[in-house]
Amino acid sequence: MTPTPINLAQKFSLFSEQWVPKIIAKFEDYHFKLAKLEGDFVWHSHPESDEAFLVLGGSLRIDFRDGAVTLNAGEMLVVPKGVEHKPFAASECQVMVLVRAGTVNTGDAPESGLTSEADAWLVEE
Amino acid sequence: MTPTPINLAQKFSLFSEQWVPKIIAKFEDYHFKLAKLEGDFVWHSHPESDEAFLVLGGSLRIDFRDGAVTLNAGEMLVVPKGVEHKPFAASECQVMVLVRAGTVNTGDAPESGLTSEADAWLVEE
């Protein structure tokens, strides 16, 4: 069966919620997700999964306990499992994330209003 | 330790070989690789790994036994493990690939001039 191509800009046009990652593709035991981020997130880590971020629009700062990194569109980074980090975006940015299926966005931080369902697919309407 | 940001355009500027995937990041047991592709590749599959393609410049056609898909910049696709496919690019395209470490680009096809080392990191010079 021919796999379906995924147009990232078209997928981003389908939702506006911030901090709610949407699955767009399954890759083995992992998910590619899209998210729109703005403002400050919470410190957390994912003990069970590396997490890759690829910025597709805007800028994303990721704070680590020993420094901070700013990613602009076309830049990526892999956060190793267990490494504490805190995303921040001064204005809305668009990111693609790769993470193990079942991984909650707020990781090992206490559940909060920023916590979203781990495995929510982007709904096509 | 703060992870290193990866600028994809800068990484692409560091090599010109076609059909020679270069590792830019490790993600668990997988590698993110960049490649420049032009012309016709060989039919093959990867029995041991899904393979994700994200086109970052130009256009990539991927033929499957029951159809073909064209990916333009900003479009991606996941080829499930074991599914035969054949990439083709009429003019040079730039792609990012995610695949299990140790996966050879020509998969289960006979080794040929297109076969490149499985785990070659992009050399920074």
gemmi code that builds the backbone of each chain (N, CA, C; Angstrom):
import gemmi

chains = {
    "A": [
        ("MET", (0.852, -1.197, 0.000), (0.000, 0.000, 0.000), (0.887, 1.247, 0.000)),
        ("THR", (0.599, 2.166, -0.870), (1.409, 3.387, -0.972), (1.196, 4.273, 0.252)),
        ("PRO", (2.267, 4.624, 0.959), (2.109, 5.510, 2.129), (1.585, 6.890, 1.715)),
        ("THR", (0.937, 7.535, 2.661), (0.348, 8.853, 2.397), (1.345, 9.967, 2.669)),
        ("PRO", (1.542, 10.879, 1.711), (2.421, 12.022, 1.977), (1.765, 12.990, 2.960)),
        ("ILE", (2.572, 13.641, 3.750), (2.099, 14.545, 4.796), (2.664, 15.932, 4.528)),
        ("ASN", (1.773, 16.886, 4.291), (2.208, 18.260, 4.055), (2.135, 19.002, 5.391)),
        ("LEU", (3.278, 19.413, 5.905), (3.326, 19.949, 7.264), (2.536, 21.251, 7.389)),
        ("ALA", (2.657, 22.147, 6.402), (1.932, 23.421, 6.477), (0.422, 23.179, 6.483)),
        ("GLN", (-0.012, 22.224, 5.661), (-1.450, 21.908, 5.629), (-1.888, 21.360, 6.977)),
        ("LYS", (-1.076, 20.524, 7.576), (-1.438, 19.959, 8.896), (-1.504, 21.056, 9.963)),
        ("PHE", (-0.541, 21.985, 9.916), (-0.574, 23.082, 10.900), (-1.834, 23.932, 10.741)),
        ("SER", (-2.363, 24.008, 9.512), (-3.545, 24.851, 9.277), (-4.801, 24.264, 9.908)),
        ("LEU", (-4.713, 23.007, 10.363), (-5.912, 22.318, 10.858), (-6.174, 22.518, 12.344)),
        ("PHE", (-5.233, 23.176, 13.039), (-5.481, 23.375, 14.479), (-4.851, 24.672, 14.947)),
        ("SER", (-5.367, 25.166, 16.078), (-4.823, 26.419, 16.598), (-4.411, 26.306, 18.062)),
        ("GLU", (-4.806, 25.224, 18.748), (-4.457, 25.089, 20.169), (-2.948, 25.109, 20.355)),
        ("GLN", (-2.534, 25.734, 21.434), (-1.113, 25.765, 21.768), (-0.802, 24.711, 22.830)),
        ("TRP", (0.407, 24.180, 22.769), (0.897, 23.193, 23.742), (0.114, 21.884, 23.710)),
        ("VAL", (-0.536, 21.589, 22.585), (-1.263, 20.326, 22.438), (-0.698, 19.575, 21.235)),
        ("PRO", (0.289, 18.721, 21.465), (0.921, 18.016, 20.332), (-0.076, 17.084, 19.640)),
        ("LYS", (-0.023, 17.094, 18.311), (-0.942, 16.292, 17.493), (-0.115, 15.305, 16.674)),
        ("ILE", (-0.439, 14.038, 16.778), (0.292, 13.023, 16.015), (-0.052, 13.145, 14.535)),
        ("ILE", (0.991, 13.137, 13.695), (0.757, 13.134, 12.245), (1.283, 11.871, 11.582)),
        ("ALA", (2.149, 11.128, 12.270), (2.683, 9.904, 11.660), (3.241, 8.996, 12.740)),
        ("LYS", (3.116, 7.703, 12.487), (3.704, 6.689, 13.355), (5.009, 6.236, 12.713)),
        ("PHE", (6.047, 6.097, 13.535), (7.331, 5.574, 13.066), (7.771, 4.539, 14.092)),
        ("GLU", (7.613, 3.264, 13.754), (7.895, 2.191, 14.708), (7.178, 2.480, 16.031)),
        ("ASP", (7.902, 2.538, 17.149), (7.244, 2.771, 18.446), (7.191, 4.256, 18.801)),
        ("TYR", (7.352, 5.104, 17.821), (7.445, 6.548, 18.051), (6.369, 7.268, 17.263)),
        ("HIS", (6.171, 8.526, 17.627), (5.230, 9.367, 16.896), (5.888, 10.672, 16.471)),
        ("PHE", (5.648, 11.061, 15.235), (5.905, 12.427, 14.812), (4.675, 13.244, 15.190)),
        ("LYS", (4.898, 14.367, 15.864), (3.800, 15.224, 16.298), (4.070, 16.661, 15.872)),
        ("LEU", (3.010, 17.412, 15.633), (3.135, 18.853, 15.396), (2.565, 19.584, 16.602)),
        ("ALA", (3.175, 20.726, 16.921), (2.654, 21.538, 18.025), (2.901, 23.013, 17.746)),
        ("LYS", (1.984, 23.821, 18.264), (2.155, 25.273, 18.276), (2.429, 25.686, 19.714)),
        ("LEU", (3.502, 26.408, 19.904), (3.950, 26.746, 21.259), (4.073, 28.258, 21.409)),
        ("GLU", (3.614, 28.757, 22.551), (3.810, 30.185, 22.838), (3.802, 30.372, 24.345)),
        ("GLY", (4.777, 31.137, 24.818), (4.876, 31.379, 26.251), (5.787, 30.361, 26.904)),
        ("ASP", (5.556, 30.155, 28.186), (6.471, 29.371, 29.009), (5.860, 28.008, 29.322)),
        ("PHE", (6.665, 26.972, 29.205), (6.220, 25.636, 29.576), (6.758, 25.329, 30.973)),
        ("VAL", (6.678, 24.071, 31.387), (7.168, 23.678, 32.721), (8.456, 22.870, 32.583)),
        ("TRP", (9.288, 22.952, 33.598), (10.452, 22.084, 33.661), (9.987, 20.637, 33.739)),
        ("HIS", (10.603, 19.783, 32.920), (10.246, 18.359, 32.957), (11.316, 17.563, 32.231)),
        ("SER", (11.257, 16.247, 32.378), (12.071, 15.365, 31.542), (11.226, 14.161, 31.168)),
        ("HIS", (11.701, 13.422, 30.180), (11.024, 12.196, 29.755), (11.969, 11.034, 30.043)),
        ("PRO", (11.758, 10.360, 31.175), (12.698, 9.284, 31.539), (12.695, 8.128, 30.547)),
        ("GLU", (11.621, 8.029, 29.732), (11.469, 6.860, 28.867), (11.732, 7.143, 27.387)),
        ("SER", (12.085, 8.372, 27.024), (12.228, 8.668, 25.591), (13.125, 9.869, 25.326)),
        ("ASP", (13.996, 9.737, 24.321), (14.587, 10.924, 23.739), (13.458, 11.749, 23.125)),
        ("GLU", (13.722, 13.030, 22.884), (12.717, 13.891, 22.265), (13.432, 14.792, 21.257)),
        ("ALA", (13.023, 14.686, 19.998), (13.615, 15.538, 18.964), (12.669, 16.680, 18.655)),
        ("PHE", (13.215, 17.867, 18.530), (12.460, 19.072, 18.152), (13.012, 19.599, 16.833)),
        ("LEU", (12.137, 19.829, 15.867), (12.527, 20.525, 14.636), (11.610, 21.732, 14.514)),
        ("VAL", (12.204, 22.924, 14.498), (11.396, 24.143, 14.400), (11.087, 24.421, 12.930)),
        ("LEU", (9.794, 24.624, 12.646), (9.355, 24.843, 11.264), (8.893, 26.274, 11.032)),
        ("GLY", (8.620, 26.997, 12.116), (8.241, 28.396, 11.996), (8.459, 29.091, 13.319)),
        ("GLY", (8.952, 30.320, 13.285), (9.203, 31.040, 14.526), (10.469, 30.561, 15.212)),
        ("SER", (10.567, 30.889, 16.484), (11.760, 30.538, 17.264), (11.344, 29.886, 18.578)),
        ("LEU", (12.123, 28.915, 18.973), (11.870, 28.195, 20.224), (13.139, 28.235, 21.059)),
        ("ARG", (12.982, 28.703, 22.293), (14.116, 28.597, 23.223), (13.882, 27.378, 24.098)),
        ("ILE", (14.904, 26.591, 24.294), (14.797, 25.479, 25.238), (15.826, 25.708, 26.331)),
        ("ASP", (15.329, 25.841, 27.543), (16.219, 26.018, 28.691), (16.617, 24.654, 29.231)),
        ("PHE", (17.891, 24.544, 29.574), (18.405, 23.366, 30.260), (18.977, 23.844, 31.590)),
        ("ARG", (19.253, 22.921, 32.476), (19.720, 23.329, 33.803), (21.076, 24.022, 33.724)),
        ("ASP", (21.817, 23.783, 32.633), (23.140, 24.411, 32.531), (23.279, 25.316, 31.314)),
        ("GLY", (22.152, 25.774, 30.773), (22.258, 26.676, 29.633), (20.957, 26.713, 28.861)),
        ("ALA", (20.928, 27.499, 27.799), (19.726, 27.612, 26.973), (20.141, 27.602, 25.506)),
        ("VAL", (19.231, 27.108, 24.670), (19.489, 27.032, 23.235), (18.292, 27.647, 22.528)),
        ("THR", (18.538, 28.465, 21.514), (17.441, 28.986, 20.699), (17.477, 28.334, 19.326)),
        ("LEU", (16.339, 27.777, 18.940), (16.201, 27.141, 17.631), (15.312, 28.010, 16.750)),
        ("ASN", (15.816, 28.350, 15.573), (14.998, 29.055, 14.592), (14.502, 28.054, 13.552)),
        ("ALA", (13.661, 28.525, 12.630), (13.116, 27.621, 11.612), (14.267, 26.938, 10.866)),
        ("GLY", (14.147, 25.632, 10.693), (15.197, 24.876, 10.018), (16.282, 24.380, 10.955)),
        ("GLU", (16.028, 24.511, 12.244), (17.004, 24.018, 13.223), (16.358, 22.962, 14.109)),
        ("MET", (17.153, 21.996, 14.527), (16.640, 20.908, 15.355), (17.593, 20.578, 16.491)),
        ("LEU", (17.116, 19.718, 17.368), (17.890, 19.345, 18.550), (17.270, 18.073, 19.125)),
        ("VAL", (18.104, 17.219, 19.689), (17.607, 16.019, 20.367), (17.874, 16.160, 21.857)),
        ("VAL", (16.803, 16.098, 22.649), (16.931, 16.103, 24.107), (16.997, 14.647, 24.559)),
        ("PRO", (18.132, 14.210, 25.117), (18.229, 12.816, 25.553), (17.250, 12.519, 26.685)),
        ("LYS", (16.840, 11.236, 26.762), (15.899, 10.866, 27.816), (16.467, 11.241, 29.178)),
        ("GLY", (15.594, 11.723, 30.039), (16.011, 12.034, 31.396), (16.610, 13.421, 31.579)),
        ("VAL", (16.828, 14.150, 30.499), (17.434, 15.483, 30.625), (16.333, 16.527, 30.829)),
        ("GLU", (16.433, 17.267, 31.921), (15.429, 18.289, 32.218), (15.497, 19.433, 31.214)),
        ("HIS", (14.337, 19.879, 30.780), (14.292, 20.994, 29.830), (12.978, 21.748, 30.002)),
        ("LYS", (12.977, 22.962, 29.490), (11.783, 23.818, 29.561), (11.696, 24.649, 28.300)),
        ("PRO", (10.739, 24.344, 27.423), (10.553, 25.146, 26.208), (9.939, 26.514, 26.533)),
        ("PHE", (10.299, 27.483, 25.707), (9.740, 28.832, 25.816), (9.710, 29.475, 24.432)),
        ("ALA", (8.598, 30.130, 24.112), (8.519, 30.859, 22.838), (7.923, 32.233, 23.098)),
        ("ALA", (8.657, 33.276, 22.731), (8.189, 34.649, 22.958), (6.955, 34.936, 22.114)),
        ("SER", (6.931, 34.398, 20.893), (5.717, 34.450, 20.076), (5.504, 33.054, 19.505)),
        ("GLU", (4.329, 32.806, 18.951), (4.006, 31.431, 18.565), (5.028, 30.824, 17.619)),
        ("CYS", (5.465, 29.630, 17.913), (6.327, 28.897, 16.990), (5.678, 27.561, 16.653)),
        ("GLN", (6.113, 27.027, 15.520), (5.583, 25.753, 15.029), (6.708, 24.734, 15.058)),
        ("VAL", (6.463, 23.614, 15.715), (7.515, 22.608, 15.842), (6.997, 21.219, 15.479)),
        ("MET", (7.931, 20.404, 14.990), (7.673, 18.975, 14.845), (8.478, 18.274, 15.923)),
        ("VAL", (7.845, 17.312, 16.580), (8.465, 16.584, 17.679), (8.457, 15.098, 17.344)),
        ("LEU", (9.522, 14.416, 17.699), (9.543, 12.949, 17.619), (9.763, 12.422, 19.015)),
        ("VAL", (8.891, 11.518, 19.436), (8.977, 11.007, 20.800), (8.316, 9.629, 20.843)),
        ("ARG", (8.676, 8.828, 21.831), (8.106, 7.487, 21.951), (6.597, 7.573, 22.177)),
        ("ALA", (5.852, 6.689, 21.551), (4.401, 6.630, 21.747), (4.100, 6.500, 23.238)),
        ("GLY", (3.087, 7.200, 23.676), (2.695, 7.128, 25.077), (3.363, 8.163, 25.960)),
        ("THR", (4.240, 8.981, 25.372), (4.953, 9.988, 26.159), (4.067, 11.217, 26.367)),
        ("VAL", (3.923, 11.605, 27.614), (3.123, 12.785, 27.945), (3.989, 14.039, 27.799)),
        ("ASN", (3.386, 15.121, 27.295), (4.188, 16.325, 27.006), (4.860, 16.916, 28.242)),
        ("THR", (4.200, 16.824, 29.395), (4.807, 17.387, 30.605), (5.696, 16.387, 31.352)),
        ("GLY", (5.885, 15.205, 30.764), (6.855, 14.247, 31.288), (6.640, 13.911, 32.742)),
        ("ASP", (7.720, 14.075, 33.514), (7.676, 13.711, 34.932), (7.244, 14.879, 35.825)),
        ("ALA", (6.830, 15.994, 35.213), (6.325, 17.110, 36.021), (4.909, 16.773, 36.493)),
        ("PRO", (4.462, 17.410, 37.591), (3.089, 17.151, 38.046), (2.085, 17.514, 36.952)),
        ("GLU", (1.033, 16.734, 36.839), (-0.003, 17.029, 35.850), (-0.543, 18.438, 36.086)),
        ("SER", (-0.771, 19.167, 34.996), (-1.220, 20.554, 35.124), (-2.110, 20.883, 33.931)),
        ("GLY", (-2.505, 22.133, 33.860), (-3.317, 22.573, 32.728), (-2.590, 22.471, 31.407)),
        ("LEU", (-1.261, 22.338, 31.462), (-0.471, 22.209, 30.238), (-0.355, 20.754, 29.780)),
        ("THR", (-0.728, 19.821, 30.659), (-0.616, 18.402, 30.313), (-1.686, 18.035, 29.295)),
        ("SER", (-1.279, 17.395, 28.215), (-2.285, 16.984, 27.228), (-2.191, 15.486, 27.004)),
        ("GLU", (-3.218, 14.947, 26.383), (-3.301, 13.509, 26.113), (-2.052, 13.066, 25.360)),
        ("ALA", (-1.492, 11.924, 25.752), (-0.219, 11.481, 25.167), (-0.350, 11.169, 23.682)),
        ("ASP", (-1.378, 10.434, 23.323), (-1.440, 9.896, 21.968), (-2.665, 10.384, 21.214)),
        ("ALA", (-2.717, 11.687, 20.991), (-3.846, 12.264, 20.272), (-3.435, 12.548, 18.826)),
        ("TRP", (-4.133, 11.910, 17.910), (-3.869, 12.152, 16.488), (-4.508, 13.478, 16.065)),
        ("LEU", (-3.872, 14.115, 15.104), (-4.462, 15.298, 14.492), (-5.742, 14.883, 13.782)),
        ("VAL", (-6.821, 15.563, 14.080), (-8.105, 15.225, 13.477), (-8.277, 16.016, 12.190)),
        ("GLU", (-8.566, 15.308, 11.122), (-8.820, 15.936, 9.817), (-10.307, 16.216, 9.718)),
        ("GLU", (-10.654, 17.446, 9.477), (-12.095, 17.737, 9.418), (-12.489, 18.312, 8.073)),
    ],
    "B": [
        ("MET", (24.242, 18.330, 30.396), (24.939, 18.980, 29.284), (23.916, 19.489, 28.262)),
        ("THR", (24.053, 20.723, 27.886), (23.116, 21.302, 26.917), (23.311, 20.674, 25.536)),
        ("PRO", (22.244, 20.125, 24.952), (22.376, 19.551, 23.600), (22.731, 20.621, 22.567)),
        ("THR", (23.360, 20.187, 21.497), (23.801, 21.111, 20.447), (22.701, 21.302, 19.409)),
        ("PRO", (22.359, 22.558, 19.086), (21.383, 22.786, 18.015), (22.004, 22.460, 16.655)),
        ("ILE", (21.167, 22.003, 15.753), (21.613, 21.569, 14.427), (20.891, 22.407, 13.389)),
        ("ASN", (21.667, 23.180, 12.627), (21.088, 23.993, 11.555), (21.158, 23.191, 10.254)),
        ("LEU", (19.999, 22.826, 9.723), (19.982, 21.895, 8.595), (20.636, 22.491, 7.353)),
        ("ALA", (20.377, 23.762, 7.052), (20.978, 24.389, 5.865), (22.500, 24.419, 5.985)),
        ("GLN", (22.974, 24.721, 7.183), (24.425, 24.750, 7.394), (25.009, 23.352, 7.183)),
        ("LYS", (24.329, 22.341, 7.669), (24.818, 20.962, 7.503), (24.840, 20.569, 6.025)),
        ("PHE", (23.787, 20.956, 5.294), (23.770, 20.632, 3.857), (24.919, 21.309, 3.111)),
        ("SER", (25.356, 22.460, 3.618), (26.434, 23.197, 2.914), (27.778, 22.490, 3.051)),
        ("LEU", (27.848, 21.495, 3.928), (29.136, 20.855, 4.211), (29.453, 19.669, 3.303)),
        ("PHE", (28.516, 19.295, 2.444), (28.821, 18.161, 1.553), (28.084, 18.311, 0.235)),
        ("SER", (28.600, 17.636, -0.778), (27.978, 17.717, -2.092), (27.683, 16.340, -2.689)),
        ("GLU", (28.214, 15.265, -2.107), (27.981, 13.925, -2.661), (26.491, 13.613, -2.678)),
        ("GLN", (26.073, 12.943, -3.720), (24.674, 12.530, -3.818), (24.532, 11.059, -3.395)),
        ("TRP", (23.392, 10.722, -2.823), (23.065, 9.348, -2.416), (23.974, 8.831, -1.311)),
        ("VAL", (24.578, 9.747, -0.537), (25.435, 9.330, 0.580), (24.884, 9.958, 1.862)),
        ("PRO", (23.995, 9.250, 2.549), (23.375, 9.822, 3.756), (24.411, 10.089, 4.843)),
        ("LYS", (24.280, 11.246, 5.483), (25.221, 11.669, 6.526), (24.458, 11.817, 7.833)),
        ("ILE", (24.917, 11.151, 8.868), (24.251, 11.253, 10.168), (24.490, 12.642, 10.763)),
        ("ILE", (23.412, 13.269, 11.242), (23.554, 14.550, 11.938), (23.127, 14.463, 13.394)),
        ("ALA", (22.378, 13.426, 13.756), (21.942, 13.306, 15.156), (21.544, 11.870, 15.453)),
        ("LYS", (21.792, 11.480, 16.687), (21.360, 10.181, 17.183), (20.075, 10.389, 17.967)),
        ("PHE", (19.115, 9.503, 17.760), (17.862, 9.525, 18.512), (17.609, 8.086, 18.942)),
        ("GLU", (17.862, 7.776, 20.211), (17.744, 6.397, 20.705), (18.516, 5.467, 19.765)),
        ("ASP", (17.864, 4.435, 19.216), (18.581, 3.500, 18.333), (18.499, 3.906, 16.863)),
        ("TYR", (18.191, 5.154, 16.615), (17.952, 5.630, 15.258), (18.895, 6.772, 14.934)),
        ("HIS", (18.990, 7.083, 13.654), (19.791, 8.220, 13.220), (18.966, 9.150, 12.336)),
        ("PHE", (19.101, 10.437, 12.578), (18.673, 11.437, 11.609), (19.832, 11.634, 10.640)),
        ("LYS", (19.526, 11.560, 9.350), (20.559, 11.712, 8.331), (20.109, 12.741, 7.306)),
        ("LEU", (21.070, 13.417, 6.699), (20.785, 14.299, 5.568), (21.346, 13.655, 4.309)),
        ("ALA", (20.641, 13.869, 3.193), (21.144, 13.353, 1.919), (20.729, 14.271, 0.789)),
        ("LYS", (21.598, 14.325, -0.236), (21.267, 14.989, -1.494), (21.038, 13.892, -2.530)),
        ("LEU", (19.912, 13.957, -3.191), (19.524, 12.897, -4.119), (19.259, 13.486, -5.495)),
        ("GLU", (19.723, 12.799, -6.522), (19.402, 13.210, -7.895), (19.478, 11.982, -8.785)),
        ("GLY", (18.461, 11.832, -9.634), (18.422, 10.682, -10.536), (17.670, 9.533, -9.911)),
        ("ASP", (18.000, 8.340, -10.370), (17.229, 7.149, -10.033), (17.994, 6.283, -9.040)),
        ("PHE", (17.298, 5.805, -8.033), (17.911, 4.895, -7.077), (17.496, 3.463, -7.450)),
        ("VAL", (17.711, 2.520, -6.565), (17.354, 1.124, -6.846), (16.151, 0.717, -5.996)),
        ("TRP", (15.369, -0.217, -6.511), (14.298, -0.815, -5.708), (14.915, -1.525, -4.515)),
        ("HIS", (14.355, -1.291, -3.339), (14.866, -1.965, -2.147), (13.837, -1.829, -1.030)),
        ("SER", (14.045, -2.594, 0.045), (13.279, -2.366, 1.267), (14.227, -2.525, 2.446)),
        ("HIS", (13.756, -2.080, 3.602), (14.533, -2.220, 4.836), (13.729, -3.126, 5.774)),
        ("PRO", (14.078, -4.418, 5.799), (13.277, -5.347, 6.609), (13.337, -5.037, 8.099)),
        ("GLU", (14.347, -4.259, 8.515), (14.585, -4.052, 9.943), (14.194, -2.658, 10.430)),
        ("SER", (13.707, -1.796, 9.559), (13.444, -0.425, 10.007), (12.417, 0.292, 9.143)),
        ("ASP", (11.513, 1.020, 9.810), (10.755, 2.039, 9.095), (11.750, 3.087, 8.599)),
        ("GLU", (11.329, 3.880, 7.620), (12.208, 4.940, 7.119), (11.343, 6.174, 6.864)),
        ("ALA", (11.686, 7.274, 7.552), (10.942, 8.518, 7.348), (11.749, 9.434, 6.447)),
        ("PHE", (11.063, 10.053, 5.498), (11.661, 11.037, 4.602), (10.980, 12.383, 4.821)),
        ("LEU", (11.761, 13.421, 5.030), (11.236, 14.791, 5.049), (12.019, 15.580, 4.004)),
        ("VAL", (11.305, 16.099, 3.006), (11.975, 16.860, 1.947), (12.157, 18.302, 2.405)),
        ("LEU", (13.389, 18.786, 2.294), (13.725, 20.141, 2.742), (14.027, 21.065, 1.580)),
        ("GLY", (14.299, 20.505, 0.413), (14.527, 21.323, -0.775), (14.322, 20.466, -2.004)),
        ("GLY", (13.709, 21.051, -3.048), (13.455, 20.281, -4.264), (12.294, 19.325, -4.109)),
        ("SER", (12.236, 18.362, -5.000), (11.136, 17.394, -5.012), (11.689, 15.983, -5.097)),
        ("LEU", (11.031, 15.082, -4.396), (11.436, 13.677, -4.395), (10.229, 12.834, -4.761)),
        ("ARG", (10.411, 12.000, -5.777), (9.357, 11.027, -6.080), (9.762, 9.700, -5.454)),
        ("ILE", (8.844, 9.048, -4.797), (9.130, 7.703, -4.297), (8.148, 6.754, -4.967)),
        ("ASP", (8.707, 5.806, -5.720), (7.879, 4.800, -6.378), (7.650, 3.640, -5.426)),
        ("PHE", (6.425, 3.155, -5.406), (6.078, 1.936, -4.686), (5.544, 0.947, -5.710)),
        ("ARG", (5.421, -0.297, -5.336), (4.988, -1.303, -6.314), (3.568, -1.038, -6.803)),
        ("ASP", (2.794, -0.286, -6.010), (1.410, -0.035, -6.423), (1.099, 1.449, -6.601)),
        ("GLY", (2.149, 2.254, -6.806), (1.881, 3.676, -7.023), (3.121, 4.504, -6.759)),
        ("ALA", (2.994, 5.816, -6.928), (4.119, 6.712, -6.700), (3.629, 7.931, -5.949)),
        ("VAL", (4.526, 8.528, -5.164), (4.199, 9.713, -4.386), (5.270, 10.752, -4.648)),
        ("THR", (4.880, 11.997, -4.846), (5.864, 13.064, -4.975), (5.815, 13.945, -3.739)),
        ("LEU", (6.972, 14.140, -3.130), (7.099, 14.981, -1.943), (7.836, 16.261, -2.321)),
        ("ASN", (7.228, 17.395, -2.011), (7.901, 18.678, -2.194), (8.443, 19.154, -0.851)),
        ("ALA", (9.160, 20.260, -0.864), (9.738, 20.781, 0.380), (8.626, 20.982, 1.404)),
        ("GLY", (8.869, 20.521, 2.636), (7.859, 20.640, 3.680), (6.896, 19.470, 3.722)),
        ("GLU", (7.208, 18.424, 2.960), (6.349, 17.247, 2.966), (7.152, 16.022, 3.414)),
        ("MET", (6.492, 15.110, 4.107), (7.163, 13.928, 4.624), (6.316, 12.683, 4.407)),
        ("LEU", (6.925, 11.556, 4.704), (6.271, 10.266, 4.499), (7.062, 9.219, 5.294)),
        ("VAL", (6.351, 8.224, 5.820), (7.022, 7.116, 6.496), (6.836, 5.852, 5.664)),
        ("VAL", (7.944, 5.239, 5.267), (7.908, 3.960, 4.554), (8.019, 2.857, 5.607)),
        ("PRO", (6.976, 2.044, 5.777), (7.051, 0.982, 6.795), (8.133, -0.039, 6.441)),
        ("LYS", (8.662, -0.679, 7.487), (9.701, -1.679, 7.248), (9.176, -2.742, 6.293)),
        ("GLY", (10.062, -3.156, 5.401), (9.707, -4.232, 4.486), (8.982, -3.803, 3.227)),
        ("VAL", (8.611, -2.540, 3.123), (7.875, -2.072, 1.934), (8.875, -1.623, 0.860)),
        ("GLU", (8.773, -2.239, -0.311), (9.684, -1.897, -1.408), (9.432, -0.476, -1.908)),
        ("HIS", (10.510, 0.235, -2.158), (10.379, 1.596, -2.666), (11.618, 1.958, -3.484)),
        ("LYS", (11.452, 2.982, -4.303), (12.551, 3.448, -5.148), (12.477, 4.966, -5.259)),
        ("PRO", (13.402, 5.677, -4.623), (13.437, 7.136, -4.739), (13.918, 7.575, -6.130)),
        ("PHE", (13.427, 8.722, -6.551), (13.842, 9.331, -7.820), (13.724, 10.841, -7.681)),
        ("ALA", (14.727, 11.552, -8.178), (14.654, 13.019, -8.190), (15.125, 13.521, -9.551)),
        ("ALA", (14.262, 14.266, -10.239), (14.598, 14.778, -11.571), (15.747, 15.782, -11.474)),
        ("SER", (15.759, 16.587, -10.426), (16.911, 17.451, -10.147), (17.219, 17.297, -8.654)),
        ("GLU", (18.374, 17.791, -8.239), (18.814, 17.489, -6.876), (17.794, 17.921, -5.825)),
        ("CYS", (17.533, 17.036, -4.909), (16.684, 17.409, -3.777), (17.447, 17.136, -2.483)),
        ("GLN", (16.990, 17.803, -1.425), (17.615, 17.680, -0.108), (16.604, 17.043, 0.829)),
        ("VAL", (17.005, 15.972, 1.465), (16.076, 15.265, 2.342), (16.702, 14.967, 3.704)),
        ("MET", (15.839, 14.904, 4.705), (16.236, 14.367, 5.994), (15.570, 13.008, 6.131)),
        ("VAL", (16.338, 12.046, 6.618), (15.860, 10.675, 6.745), (16.008, 10.253, 8.205)),
        ("LEU", (15.039, 9.494, 8.696), (15.166, 8.862, 10.018), (15.092, 7.368, 9.815)),
        ("VAL", (16.091, 6.658, 10.338), (16.136, 5.213, 10.123), (16.946, 4.589, 11.263)),
        ("ARG", (16.720, 3.300, 11.489), (17.434, 2.611, 12.570), (18.940, 2.611, 12.294)),
        ("ALA", (19.742, 2.822, 13.327), (21.195, 2.774, 13.190), (21.592, 1.440, 12.570)),
        ("GLY", (22.554, 1.500, 11.675), (23.041, 0.288, 11.023), (22.326, -0.061, 9.737)),
        ("THR", (21.328, 0.761, 9.370), (20.564, 0.479, 8.153), (21.332, 0.986, 6.917)),
        ("VAL", (21.526, 0.091, 5.958), (22.216, 0.451, 4.717), (21.215, 1.086, 3.752)),
        ("ASN", (21.663, 2.114, 3.025), (20.728, 2.863, 2.162), (20.066, 1.998, 1.086)),
        ("THR", (20.790, 1.009, 0.561), (20.204, 0.170, -0.486), (19.479, -1.053, 0.088)),
        ("GLY", (19.380, -1.113, 1.401), (18.562, -2.134, 2.059), (18.899, -3.543, 1.627)),
        ("ASP", (17.851, -4.261, 1.173), (18.017, -5.662, 0.792), (18.379, -5.829, -0.683)),
        ("ALA", (18.644, -4.731, -1.385), (19.081, -4.839, -2.790), (20.548, -5.266, -2.810)),
        ("PRO", (20.997, -5.875, -3.916), (22.413, -6.249, -3.997), (23.296, -5.019, -3.837)),
        ("GLU", (24.415, -5.183, -3.169), (25.352, -4.068, -3.012), (25.747, -3.543, -4.390)),
        ("SER", (25.830, -2.225, -4.517), (26.143, -1.617, -5.814), (26.922, -0.334, -5.581)),
        ("GLY", (27.164, 0.383, -6.652), (27.871, 1.666, -6.540), (27.079, 2.688, -5.741)),
        ("LEU", (25.773, 2.440, -5.581), (24.927, 3.367, -4.814), (24.943, 3.050, -3.317)),
        ("THR", (25.468, 1.895, -2.965), (25.486, 1.494, -1.550), (26.530, 2.315, -0.800)),
        ("SER", (26.120, 2.901, 0.310), (27.096, 3.662, 1.090), (27.156, 3.129, 2.517)),
        ("GLU", (28.181, 3.531, 3.214), (28.389, 3.065, 4.585), (27.137, 3.372, 5.422)),
        ("ALA", (26.745, 2.432, 6.269), (25.486, 2.587, 7.008), (25.552, 3.745, 8.007)),
        ("ASP", (26.629, 3.821, 8.745), (26.669, 4.750, 9.874), (27.779, 5.779, 9.748)),
        ("ALA", (27.695, 6.602, 8.712), (28.715, 7.631, 8.491), (28.193, 8.971, 8.990)),
        ("TRP", (28.881, 9.528, 9.936), (28.506, 10.850, 10.429), (28.971, 11.922, 9.455)),
        ("LEU", (28.228, 13.012, 9.397), (28.649, 14.177, 8.632), (29.915, 14.727, 9.280)),
        ("VAL", (30.930, 14.892, 8.449), (32.208, 15.386, 8.964), (32.213, 16.915, 8.902)),
        ("GLU", (32.511, 17.526, 10.022), (32.615, 18.994, 10.097), (34.059, 19.365, 9.813)),
        ("GLU", (34.266, 20.215, 8.817), (35.669, 20.555, 8.503), (35.915, 22.048, 8.572)),
    ],
}
model = gemmi.Model(1)
for chain_id, residues in chains.items():
    chain = gemmi.Chain(chain_id)
    for i, (resn, *xyz) in enumerate(residues, 1):
        res = gemmi.Residue()
        res.name, res.seqid = resn, gemmi.SeqId(i, " ")
        for name, pos in zip(("N", "CA", "C"), xyz):
            atom = gemmi.Atom()
            atom.name, atom.element = name, gemmi.Element(name[0])
            atom.pos, atom.b_iso = gemmi.Position(*pos), 0.0
            res.add_atom(atom)
        chain.add_residue(res)
    model.add_chain(chain)
structure = gemmi.Structure()
structure.add_model(model)
structure.setup_entities()
